[in-house]
Amino acid sequence: MQAKNNEMNTQTSEKGNGRKALWDKILKVVIALLSAIAGALGAQAMNL
């Protein structure tokens, strides 16, 4: 089973690498935006 997984990973690594990197960036941006929004809301809540 492990050998089959390794074979599949090496075959799709060239295509999947760029796609994974893209999703990695998208996720990081989304997390950054969410944390910025949460921080702004938290700061507003503290001022109220």
C-alpha positions as CSV (number, residue, x, y, z in Angstrom):
1,M,0.0,0.0,0.0
2,Q,2.8,2.4,0.9
3,A,4.6,1.8,-2.4
4,K,1.4,2.5,-4.4
5,N,0.9,5.8,-2.6
6,N,4.5,6.8,-3.3
7,E,4.1,6.0,-7.0
8,M,1.0,8.0,-7.2
9,N,2.6,10.9,-5.4
10,T,5.6,11.0,-7.7
11,Q,3.3,10.9,-10.8
12,T,1.0,13.7,-9.7
13,S,3.6,15.8,-7.8
14,E,4.3,18.0,-10.8
15,K,0.7,18.8,-11.5
16,G,-0.5,18.7,-7.9
17,N,2.4,20.8,-6.6
18,G,1.3,24.1,-8.2
19,R,-2.3,23.5,-7.3
20,K,-1.4,22.7,-3.7
21,A,0.8,25.8,-3.5
22,L,-2.1,27.8,-4.9
23,W,-4.5,26.4,-2.3
24,D,-1.9,27.0,0.4
25,K,-1.8,30.7,-0.5
26,I,-5.5,31.0,-0.7
27,L,-5.9,29.4,2.7
28,K,-3.3,31.7,4.2
29,V,-5.0,34.8,2.8
30,V,-8.4,33.6,4.1
31,I,-7.0,32.9,7.5
32,A,-5.2,36.3,7.6
33,L,-8.4,38.1,6.6
34,L,-10.5,36.2,9.1
35,S,-8.0,37.0,11.9
36,A,-7.9,40.6,10.9
37,I,-11.7,40.8,11.0
38,A,-11.8,39.0,14.3
39,G,-9.2,41.4,15.7
40,A,-11.1,44.5,14.5
41,L,-14.3,43.1,16.0
42,G,-12.5,42.3,19.3
43,A,-11.1,45.8,19.5
44,Q,-14.5,47.3,18.9
45,A,-16.0,45.1,21.5
46,M,-13.4,46.2,24.0
47,N,-14.1,49.9,23.3
48,L,-17.9,49.6,23.8
